[in-house]
Amino acid sequence: MGTTERERQIVAFDFDGTLTVRDSFTAFLRWRAAPSRFVSGYARLTPAALRYVMDRDRERLKAAAVAEFLTGLPRATLEQQAQSFADAVWDRFMRPDALATWRRWRDEGARLVIVTASPDVTVAPFARRLGADDLIGTQLAFDADDRVAGSFATPNCRAAEKVCRLKAAFGPDVSLAAAYGDTSGDTEMIAMAAEKGFRVFHGVPGRG
């Protein structure tokens, strides 16, 4: 008899810094903006950055970047730009050792889940190319005209929120065969897993 969805092992991967070599959302914002626009936009984020030094509120800082660079952008345009970005950077962005581990678990029949603090809409093209079974990320808010509202529709998907979102998706008794991450925002998720992969990937594209 074949393995049912309920019986498949669940393996969770953080995205930025784990499957990739750097933060994807900042890279996406830089990629889609003219250099002068990116520099001026980040200069306007200085007050938010200074507040972050005091309160360490990553959600507020990220929301400020969304408001500065994406407010008013139609969802369809954002999705098209995200796909173009993924196509442009894939070969220099994805860690080869992380991809090898991803393929190993896929060959073993695991259910592969990306759990990321980045907006799910910008990570989605990467998830599709990887063949992810599920993508759990921070969700952007859209207005009545389906344009970016400049805020989030969900809490920032990091730390304890990753566990909350996994339980919402797979049930309160969810268990992970393995989990991989690279920052303090992944430790709660990794603690749930039988195989705990913290900062285990170091590969750089094009280097062996």
Stockholm file with secondary structure:
# STOCKHOLM 1.0

chainA/1-208         MGTTERERQIVAFDFDGTLTVRDSFTAFLRWRAAPSRFVSGYARLTPAALRYVMDRDRERLKAAAVAEFLTGLPRATLEQQAQSFADAVWDRFMRPDALATWRRWRDEGARLVIVTASPDVTVAPFARRLGADDLIGTQLAFDADDRVAGSFATPNCRAAEKVCRLKAAFGPDVSLAAAYGDTSGDTEMIAMAAEKGFRVFHGVPGRG
#=GR chainA/1-208 SS CCCCTTTSCEEEECCTTTTBSSCHHHHHHHHHSCHHHHHHHHHHTHHHHHHHHHHCCHHHHHHHHHHHHHTTCBHHHHHHHHHHHHHHHHHHHBCHHHHHHHHHHHHTTCEEEEEEEEEHHHHHHHHHHHTCSEEEEECEEECTTSBEEEEESSCCCSTHHHHHHHHHHHCTTCCEEEEEESSGGGHHHHHTEEEEEESCCCCCTTCC
#=GC SS_cons         CCCCTTTSCEEEECCTTTTBSSCHHHHHHHHHSCHHHHHHHHHHTHHHHHHHHHHCCHHHHHHHHHHHHHTTCBHHHHHHHHHHHHHHHHHHHBCHHHHHHHHHHHHTTCEEEEEEEEEHHHHHHHHHHHTCSEEEEECEEECTTSBEEEEESSCCCSTHHHHHHHHHHHCTTCCEEEEEESSGGGHHHHHTEEEEEESCCCCCTTCC
//
